[in-house]
Amino acid sequence: MARHKGGVSEAEAYLHALGERLRLIRAQRGMSRRVLAKHSGVSERYIAQFEAGAGNMSLLLLRRLTGSLGVPIADLVAADRGERSPDAVLLDRFLSRLSPAQLGEVRRVLTERFAPDTLGARRDRVALVGLRGAGKSTLGRLLAQSRAAPFLELDREVERISRMELRDIFEVHGPNGFRRLEREALQAVLSEQARVVIATGGGLVSEPATFELLLAKSLTVWIKASPEEHMSRVVAQGDSRPMAEDATHAMDDLNAILSSRAPLYAKADLVLDTSGRTLEETLRDLQVMLDDAGALQPLPP
């Protein structure tokens, strides 16, 4: 187990931060331990131990405490990210009441207000997002050739900077290590390439900071397909990650993954449905979309 200075483990340090966070929230609300114990049903002694960093409380008890304090449980368990400003907390509360469509509009307004020059700068970087099997790599390579632009697969860039294959990265560093390397690779590509076509990994959208960077610095296109076409293409590639080993449940897993990521993919600037379309038709549709958006225009002779 990793240890901090003074021989304190990461788990011990986190429990101490969690207890301090609970004490701070309780103090901000002017609530004594006795009052909190009465309203939450958690003993005053247990609360005191927890605030001292000596208790490892169950999730259900934490939920009762935060419910009595009137704060989301996420505000408590994210104790290791440091104290947030009042504006950040209030903004979170406000955004939580908005619909997905309203959240998208807020993001667009904030981008126009605080990063007004990004659209012009990102028009020459086209990033394809979507579940694997959608055809991002094949389509991206052809698009790059037709527009005389470099083509990069982000997964290959991750392998290049880490000098490891993807399966080894996950084995050695785990999912968190891979996501960190993926962000580093994306930052490098965006800083080095002013004109490029990027095929991203299917799960990039699930990492908020990395996806936000991609949205801010490139024109994104969701390459979409029906679940059945996704499955047939994945099978043809001989790749079933991360679906169930039992083939009878593979389609259920794919549908669940696609359903959970669809709202994220939908944040892309453009959507291209490849279902029932030939590669030539899909490429032509993509080129028309980009021409209409004034993106990645062919270089003059």
N, C-alpha and C positions, 0 to 999 in steps of 0.2 A: 504494500500500500504506500502511495506517495506521501511524503511527510513535508510539512512546512518547517520554517526555522523554529528552533526550540523543541523539536521532536513532536509537534502536534500534527496529527494526520489530517488529510483533506476532509474526511468525514467529520472529525471533531471540530475543525475550523468552520465547516458549514453549519453544524448544529449550533455553534456559538453565535454565528452571524444570524441564524434563524431566530434564536432566542432574543438577541438584541433587537432584531427587526420587530418582533412581537411586542417587546417592551416599548419601543418607540411609537408604534401605531396606537397602543393602549394609552400612552401618555398624550399623544396628539388629540385623542378623543376624551381626555380627562376622565378615564375610567380606571378605577382601582382594581387590583386583583380580585378583591372580594366581590365587587359588582360583576366583573367579567365571569367569575366562577358561578355566580348565581344565575346569570342569564344563559351561559353556555352549558351548564351541567358538568363542567370539568373542574375538578377539585382545585382549590386555591394553592395547595401544596404542590400539585402537579404543574400548575402554571408557573410557580416560582422556580421549580427545578428546570423547567423548559427554558425560561428566560435566562437562567444561569448557564445554559448550554449543557446541562447535565441530563436532559431528557430527550428521548427519541419518540416523538408522539406519532400516533397513527394518522393516516390521511383523514379518517372520519372525525377524529377529535379536532384536527386542524380546521376541518370544514365547519365544525360547530363554533370554534373560536372566531374564525373570520366572519361567520354569519352573524354572531353577536356584535362584532366590531363594525359590521357593515362595510366590509371591504372584500374584493375578490380574493380568493385563495391564492391566485397567481401573484398578487402583490406581496404576499408573505413568503411563498416558497422561492421567489426569485431574489432572496436576500443577498445573494453573492454578486449581484450586478451593481450594487451600490445604491445610494439614495437618489431617487428621481426628483426632478424639479416639480413644483406644484403645477406649472403649466403643462408639463408632460402628463401628469396624472389626470388633470382636467380634460386634456385633449383625448386621452384614452377613453374616458367616460363618455365624452361627446361622440366619438367615432363608433363606440359600441352600440349606439342607438340608431345608426344609419343602416340603410339597406345596402346590399352589394352594389347596386347601380349608383347610389349616392356616394359610396366610398370611391368608386371609380372616378366620379366627377370631381370629388375632393382632391384626389391624386393629380388629376389633370390641371386643376386650378392652381395647386401648389407648385406644380412643375412650371407652368407658365409664369407664375409670380416670382419664384425663387431660382429658376434655371431656364430663363427665356431663350437662351442661345443653344439649348441642347438639340432641338429638332433639326436645325440645319446641320449641326455637327454629326448627328447620328444617321443621317440619310444615306451615307455611303458605307455604313456598317449594317449588314442584314443578318439577323440571328434567327435561326429556325428552331422553334421549340415544339414539343409534343412527345407523346409516348413512343417508345422504340417500336419499329415496325411501320411507322408512318411514312418513311421514305426521306427523312431529313438529309441523310448523308448522300444518297444517290441524287436527289433533287438539288441539294446544295452544291455538289460538285459540278453538275451541268449548268446551274445558274452562274457559278463563278467563271466557268469557261466562256459562257456567252457574254459576260460583262467584263472580261479581262481583269478579274479580281482574284486575289488569293483565296483559297478555300482551306478552312481549318476545322477539324473535329476536336471539340474541347476535351473529350476523354483522352484523345491521343496526346494533347498538350499536357494533360495531367500526368500521363505516363512519362512524357519526355522530361518534365521538370523534376519528377520524383525518381526517375530511372528505375521504375518498377511497373509491372503490369497491373491492371486494375484489380484482378483477383488477389494479388499479393498485397496491394495497398489496403484492401479491406481486411485481409488476414492479419496484417501487421499493425495497421493504424486504426482500423475500425471505421464505421460510417462517419464519425465526427472528423477523423483525420482526413478521410477522402474529401469531405465537404470543404475543409480548410484548404486543401490543395487545389480543389476545383475553383475556389474563389481566387487564389493566387494566380492560377493559370489564366483565368478570365481577365484579371487586372493586367497581366502581362500582355495579353493579346490586344486589349483595348488601348493600351499605352503605345504599343508598337505598330498597330495597323490602323491607319486612317480610312482604308478602303478594303473591306473583307467580307466574306460570307462565312458564317459560323454555324456549325451543326452542334447543338448542345445535347447533353445527356437528358434523358427523360425526367430524372428526378431533380434537376437543378431548380425548378420552380418551387420546390418545397423548402428551400433555404431562403428565407425572406431577404437577407442582406445581399446575397449573390444575385437573386432575381431582380431586385431593385436596381442594382448596378447595371445589369443587362438592359433593363427597360430604359434607364436613363441615358445609356451610351450607344444604343443601337436601335434600329427599326426592327421590331420583332414580328415574326409571322408564325402563327399556330398552324402546323401541318397536321390536319385532322383526318381521321379515317374511322370507319365503323369498327366496333369491337371484333367482328368476324374477320375483317381484313387485317387488323392488327395481329390477330392470332395466326392467321395463315402466313403472314410475312415473317413473324417471329419464328414459327416452326420451320419455315423454309431456310431461315438463317441458322437454325440449330441452337437457338438461344431461348431459354425459358425463365431466366432470372426476372424478378424474384417470385415467380409463381409457384404454386404448390407442386410438390413432386408427383402427386397423384394427378394424372392427366385429366381425370373426370372433374376435378375442381379447378383446373387451370383457367377456364373461361370465367368462372365466378371470381377468381382472384383478379383477372385482368379487368373485368367490369368494375370491381371495387376500386382498383387503382385508378382507372380512368375517371370514375365518378368523383373520387376525392380530389383529383388534380384538375378536372375540367374548369372549375371556377378560377384556378390560377392561370391555366393556359389561356383562358378567355381574356386575360388582361393584356394580351399581345395586341399590337397595333392593327394587325391584319389577320384574317382567318382564311385558310385555304383547305377546303374539303377535297380529299383525294379519292374518296369512295367511288368505285365504279368508273374511275377515270384512268386512261392510259398515261404512261409517263410523259409522252409528248404533249398530251392535252394539259396535264398538270403543270408542266414547265411553262407552256404558253400562258396559262391562266396566271401563274405567278409573275411572269414578266409583265403582263398587262397591269396587274395590281401595283407593281413597283413603279411602272411608268406613270400611272395615275397619281401615285404618291410622290413622284419626283425623286425616287430613291434609286441609288446605285445605277445611275445612267451610264450607257456605254461611253467609253472614252473616245474623244475625237481622233480621227486618223492621224 
